[in-house]
Amino acid sequence: MRRTLFKLVSLIGLTLSLGFSSLVLAADAPPPPCGPASHLSDDLSGNVDAASRCFELRMYTAEPIKNGVGGIDNLHQRFREKEVSIFEKHGAEVLAVWQRLDNPNTLVWMLAYRDREHRTQVWDAFLSDPEWIELRKKYEVPISIEAFMMSASDYSNLK
């Protein structure tokens, strides 16, 4: 019994330390590039438009509602109420917000920025905005996030 408990505690400790290590490594990694072809390396810029903005596609999968916290409806309400307008106030263009139909707990949205540096400025301002801090407390929704940085191809209608 003690040996099993020891193995379980060791496994949990290893899992936590690996999880924290990957968070540190992710924080140290350079941000993914995006934006005009001139802002990208040669291996990424070949098909990118010279005037492309930096696009970000984000997918938020909400934890089911539990004791009034979470849920896709609360996440949509947070976006509906102020989240979109706070991003726009700081210079992002919110191109669209979608409801995934094959995964109803997932909200998908797309933002556009002038370039990668502008994206960093927008997010820094957003995260420290008192309206955002208040809104996040009002609609507490644990989410998992997938995000993709993109630049428009030279033949895309949306640049």
C-alpha positions as a Python dict, from the first residue, in 0.01 Angstrom:
ca = {
    (1, 'M'): (0, 0, 0),
    (2, 'R'): (277, 246, 95),
    (3, 'R'): (468, 160, -219),
    (4, 'T'): (159, 224, -433),
    (5, 'L'): (95, 554, -257),
    (6, 'F'): (460, 654, -303),
    (7, 'K'): (442, 572, -675),
    (8, 'L'): (121, 773, -710),
    (9, 'V'): (267, 1076, -528),
    (10, 'S'): (587, 1051, -737),
    (11, 'L'): (385, 1031, -1059),
    (12, 'I'): (178, 1335, -961),
    (13, 'G'): (494, 1528, -873),
    (14, 'L'): (658, 1436, -1204),
    (15, 'T'): (347, 1533, -1396),
    (16, 'L'): (327, 1870, -1222),
    (17, 'S'): (695, 1944, -1273),
    (18, 'L'): (676, 1853, -1643),
    (19, 'G'): (368, 2070, -1679),
    (20, 'F'): (539, 2368, -1518),
    (21, 'S'): (854, 2307, -1724),
    (22, 'S'): (655, 2321, -2046),
    (23, 'L'): (491, 2645, -1931),
    (24, 'V'): (831, 2798, -1869),
    (25, 'L'): (961, 2676, -2205),
    (26, 'A'): (652, 2813, -2379),
    (27, 'A'): (702, 3149, -2210),
    (28, 'D'): (1067, 3157, -2322),
    (29, 'A'): (988, 3066, -2684),
    (30, 'P'): (974, 3353, -2930),
    (31, 'P'): (621, 3449, -3039),
    (32, 'P'): (508, 3298, -3367),
    (33, 'P'): (555, 3536, -3660),
    (34, 'C'): (275, 3691, -3861),
    (35, 'G'): (201, 3998, -4070),
    (36, 'P'): (347, 4142, -4390),
    (37, 'A'): (595, 3938, -4593),
    (38, 'S'): (874, 4182, -4501),
    (39, 'H'): (830, 4088, -4133),
    (40, 'L'): (880, 3716, -4200),
    (41, 'S'): (1177, 3494, -4267),
    (42, 'D'): (1245, 3388, -4626),
    (43, 'D'): (1111, 3038, -4561),
    (44, 'L'): (772, 3181, -4448),
    (45, 'S'): (728, 3485, -4673),
    (46, 'G'): (720, 3329, -5020),
    (47, 'N'): (340, 3318, -5055),
    (48, 'V'): (255, 3601, -4816),
    (49, 'D'): (121, 3933, -4936),
    (50, 'A'): (343, 4237, -4881),
    (51, 'A'): (50, 4421, -4720),
    (52, 'S'): (-84, 4133, -4510),
    (53, 'R'): (-201, 4205, -4161),
    (54, 'C'): (-135, 3967, -3874),
    (55, 'F'): (-434, 3735, -3827),
    (56, 'E'): (-508, 3528, -3520),
    (57, 'L'): (-764, 3248, -3508),
    (58, 'R'): (-854, 3153, -3151),
    (59, 'M'): (-1068, 2863, -3029),
    (60, 'Y'): (-1195, 2867, -2671),
    (61, 'T'): (-1350, 2548, -2538),
    (62, 'A'): (-1546, 2626, -2222),
    (63, 'E'): (-1566, 2394, -1926),
    (64, 'P'): (-1927, 2289, -1856),
    (65, 'I'): (-2112, 2514, -1613),
    (66, 'K'): (-2073, 2409, -1250),
    (67, 'N'): (-2203, 2611, -954),
    (68, 'G'): (-2261, 2911, -1182),
    (69, 'V'): (-1904, 2908, -1316),
    (70, 'G'): (-1814, 2817, -1674),
    (71, 'G'): (-2035, 2723, -1964),
    (72, 'I'): (-2038, 2828, -2327),
    (73, 'D'): (-2339, 3056, -2272),
    (74, 'N'): (-2146, 3259, -2012),
    (75, 'L'): (-1850, 3279, -2250),
    (76, 'H'): (-2073, 3409, -2532),
    (77, 'Q'): (-2231, 3659, -2293),
    (78, 'R'): (-1887, 3785, -2190),
    (79, 'F'): (-1798, 3840, -2558),
    (80, 'R'): (-2139, 3990, -2632),
    (81, 'E'): (-2129, 4225, -2337),
    (82, 'K'): (-1780, 4377, -2360),
    (83, 'E'): (-1490, 4151, -2454),
    (84, 'V'): (-1508, 4232, -2825),
    (85, 'S'): (-1540, 4606, -2762),
    (86, 'I'): (-1245, 4604, -2520),
    (87, 'F'): (-1025, 4445, -2787),
    (88, 'E'): (-1145, 4698, -3043),
    (89, 'K'): (-1077, 4983, -2799),
    (90, 'H'): (-714, 4870, -2789),
    (91, 'G'): (-677, 4853, -3167),
    (92, 'A'): (-761, 4496, -3267),
    (93, 'E'): (-1013, 4431, -3540),
    (94, 'V'): (-1245, 4147, -3443),
    (95, 'L'): (-1335, 4001, -3782),
    (96, 'A'): (-1583, 3737, -3668),
    (97, 'V'): (-1698, 3524, -3377),
    (98, 'W'): (-1843, 3181, -3445),
    (99, 'Q'): (-2012, 2899, -3256),
    (100, 'R'): (-1867, 2560, -3351),
    (101, 'L'): (-2147, 2322, -3436),
    (102, 'D'): (-1942, 2003, -3416),
    (103, 'N'): (-1826, 2101, -3066),
    (104, 'P'): (-2094, 2321, -2906),
    (105, 'N'): (-1872, 2413, -2609),
    (106, 'T'): (-1629, 2592, -2842),
    (107, 'L'): (-1631, 2956, -2948),
    (108, 'V'): (-1406, 3046, -3244),
    (109, 'W'): (-1301, 3398, -3324),
    (110, 'M'): (-1063, 3580, -3554),
    (111, 'L'): (-872, 3900, -3491),
    (112, 'A'): (-655, 4117, -3716),
    (113, 'Y'): (-364, 4341, -3622),
    (114, 'R'): (-127, 4559, -3827),
    (115, 'D'): (164, 4324, -3752),
    (116, 'R'): (308, 4104, -3475),
    (117, 'E'): (428, 4401, -3268),
    (118, 'H'): (79, 4553, -3280),
    (119, 'R'): (-67, 4222, -3161),
    (120, 'T'): (164, 4232, -2857),
    (121, 'Q'): (63, 4593, -2782),
    (122, 'V'): (-309, 4510, -2808),
    (123, 'W'): (-284, 4207, -2577),
    (124, 'D'): (-73, 4391, -2319),
    (125, 'A'): (-328, 4674, -2306),
    (126, 'F'): (-624, 4431, -2302),
    (127, 'L'): (-489, 4217, -2018),
    (128, 'S'): (-430, 4520, -1794),
    (129, 'D'): (-759, 4693, -1880),
    (130, 'P'): (-976, 4738, -1566),
    (131, 'E'): (-1291, 4668, -1773),
    (132, 'W'): (-1148, 4330, -1878),
    (133, 'I'): (-1048, 4242, -1522),
    (134, 'E'): (-1400, 4323, -1401),
    (135, 'L'): (-1565, 4137, -1690),
    (136, 'R'): (-1352, 3827, -1632),
    (137, 'K'): (-1464, 3820, -1268),
    (138, 'K'): (-1829, 3865, -1367),
    (139, 'Y'): (-1818, 3580, -1621),
    (140, 'E'): (-1569, 3331, -1484),
    (141, 'V'): (-1530, 3067, -1753),
    (142, 'P'): (-1243, 2818, -1741),
    (143, 'I'): (-1135, 2754, -2100),
    (144, 'S'): (-880, 2566, -2301),
    (145, 'I'): (-730, 2769, -2585),
    (146, 'E'): (-600, 2687, -2930),
    (147, 'A'): (-453, 2982, -3120),
    (148, 'F'): (-306, 3011, -3468),
    (149, 'M'): (-109, 3305, -3610),
    (150, 'M'): (-146, 3361, -3984),
    (151, 'S'): (-56, 3595, -4267),
    (152, 'A'): (-263, 3637, -4583),
    (153, 'S'): (-144, 3474, -4902),
    (154, 'D'): (-66, 3704, -5193),
    (155, 'Y'): (-388, 3594, -5368),
    (156, 'S'): (-623, 3616, -5067),
    (157, 'N'): (-922, 3850, -5078),
    (158, 'L'): (-875, 3924, -4707),
    (159, 'K'): (-547, 4097, -4630),
}
